[in-house]
Amino acid sequence: MEPEEAGTEVDLPRAERAMREFLTAVGVDLAAQGMEETPARAAQLYADLFAGLHEGTGELWTDVMTEETDGLIAVRSISFHSICEHHLLPFFGTAHIVYRPHAGRVAGFGVFTRLVDRMARRPQIQERLTSDIAGEIERGLGAEGVLVVVDAQQLCMTMRGARAHGTRTTTSACRGVFREDKVMELQAWQLLGEWNDGRENISLP
C-alpha cells in the first residue's frame, strides 16, 4: 500500500472474536479473574497500533509555507513506536530528518512528528518505515534532498531468537541531491550530529 493511501475502518467486534479464539487456542483461560475483557481490550489496542492503515498523509501537506530559505532543515529525535510485521512485536526508537527545501517550501516541525507517527502505526519493518518517510517528504514537499535516519530497539531481537538484549538497529534513506552530491550528503549527516549543540530542531544556512 502506498504511504498516502488510507484503508478501510476496523471491524472491532470481529477483531474481538478473533482475539478470543486466538487466546483460547494458545491455552489462555479467559474465564480466569481479570481475563474476561482481555479480548476486547486487545482488539482495541491493535486498532490503535494499526491506525495508520486507515489514515492518509495527503492533508499533512496542506499547510506548507514558502520562506526565503535554501538551507538545510533538521528535525531530530522524533519518538515513535511500531509493530514488526514478522512477529507482531513492538519496535520503538527515534527518527531524525534532514531536508533541503525546494523554492522555499517548508512545513511546520509538527508535521514531521505526525508523519512519523502515522506511518509507524501499521505493521512495519524498520527499513520500509525509513524509506517511506523519506519518500513522503520528497513527494509532499517537493524537497530537493531528504535524509532520514531511524534508530530503534526491536523486541523480536530481545524477546525471542538470539535474545540480543540492548541491541539497537539504525537504518537510513537518502533521496535527491543528498544522494547525488556527496558534499551535501556530508552536510546533512553533520547536521544530525555534532552541529546540533543540544537543539532538537535547527536550520543550517
N, C-alpha and C positions, 0 to 999 in steps of 0.2 A: 504494500500500500504506500502511495506517495505521501510524504510528510504533511502536505497541506490538505489532504482529504480527511473527511470525517466518516465514521462508520455508523452502524445502527445503534439504537439505545439498548441498555441492558435489560434482560428479562430476569428480574430478581427472583420471582417465585421458582422459575426453572433452575436458576443457579443454586438456590437453597435446596431444592430437591436433589440436584446432582451432588452437592456437597454432603448432604445427609447420606446418600448412597455410597459415596467415596469413603467417608469416615467409617461407616459400618463395615465396608469391605476390607478395610485395613485393621479392623479389630477394635475400634473405639466404641466404648459403651456409652451411647448417647442418653441412656436413662440415668446415668450417674449424676450425682448432685453437681450442679454447675455446668453441665454439658448440654442441657436441654435446648438452649438457644444458640449453641455454637454454630450450627449450620447457617442460621440466618445472619449471625454476626460475621462469619467468614465470607458469605456471599456478598454482603455489603462492603466488607474490606476490599475484596478483589475488584468490585465495581469501582471503588475509588482508586485503587492502584492502577487500573487499566482505563481510567477516564480519558486518557489521551487518544484512545482508539476512536472516540466519539466526538472529538473536538478538532476542528481545523486550525490552521495557523494564519490564514489569509488576513483576518481582521487585525492581527498584531501589527501589521504594517500600514494601517490606515492613518496613523498619526505621525508619519515621517516628517521631519523638519529639514529645511535647507539652510545650512550655515556656511559662512565663509571659512572653510577649513579644508585642507587636503592632508592633514597629519594623520598619524595612526591613532586609533582609539582602542583602549583595552578595558574590558570588564572582567575582573578577576574573582575567583573564589565563590562561584555560584554553587550553592549546595543543591544536591539532588538525591533522589533515591529512585531505583527502578527494580524491575524483576527480570532476572535472566530467563530467557525463553527455553533454555535447555532443561532446567530442573525446577523452575518456578521458585527459586531462592533469591533473596534480595542482593543487589549490589548498590553501593552508595559512595558518594565522594563529592568532588568539586569539579566544575567546568570552568575553563578560562578561555576568553575570546579576545582576539585582536582583529580589527578590520580597518581597511583603508576605504574611506567613503568615495563614492563616485559623484562628481558635480555637487559636493557638499551635502549629500543626502545622509542624514544621521537619524537615529532613533533614540528615545529615552532609555536610560540604563535599565529601567524596569521591564522594558520589552524583552530584553535578553534573559532575564530571570524567568519570565513567564514562558518564553520559548523553550528554555531548557526543561522546565518543569513539565510542560505539556508533552514534549517529545519523550521524556523519560517515563511518563505514566502510560506505558504499554509494554507488552512482552518485548524484550530488547536483548541485544548483545552490545557490549560497550563499543566495539568497533563501528557498528552501524549507527549508534547514537551519535558518536563523534562526527561521522561523515554527514549524517542527516542535518545536524545543527549547522555545520559549515555550509552545506548546500542551500539550506533555507535562508541563511543570512545573505548569501550570494544572490539568491533569487529575489528575496523580498526587498532588499535594499539596493540591489544592483551594485553591491560593493565591488571595488576593483580587486581587492585581495582579502582573504579571510584565513585566519589560523585559529583552530580550536584544539585545545588540549584538555583531556579528561583524565583525572586521576581518581581511582576508585578501589574499594575493597570488595572482593567477590566472596560472598558467603558460601558459594558452591566450592570454593577452594579451601575454606576453613572448616566447614561442617561435614564434608564428605571427601572421598578420594584421598589425596595426599595430606589433607588436614594441615595445609600450609599456613599456620597462624601468623598474622601480621603481614602477610604478603599483600602488596598493592600492585595494581596494573595501571599503566599510563598509555594512552593512545592519542594520536594527533591526526588532524586532517588539514591540509594546506591547499588553498584554492587561489586562482587568479595570479596577480603579479607576485605574490609571495612564492608561488611555485616557479615562476619564470625568472625572477630576479633574486639571486642569492643574497645580495646586499640587503634588499628589503626584507627578505625572509629572516636574516640575522637580526635586523632591527626589531622585527615582530617578536622573535624569541627573547631578545633582550628586554623588551617592554614587559614581558611576563615575568622577568626575573629581577636582575639587580637594579634596574631603574625604578622599581616600584616604590621604594623607600617608605613602605608602610601604608600607602594609599591604595584603596581597592579599585577605584575607577579613575583612570587617568588618560590624558591625551599627550601625544608626542608631536611637536611641530616638525 
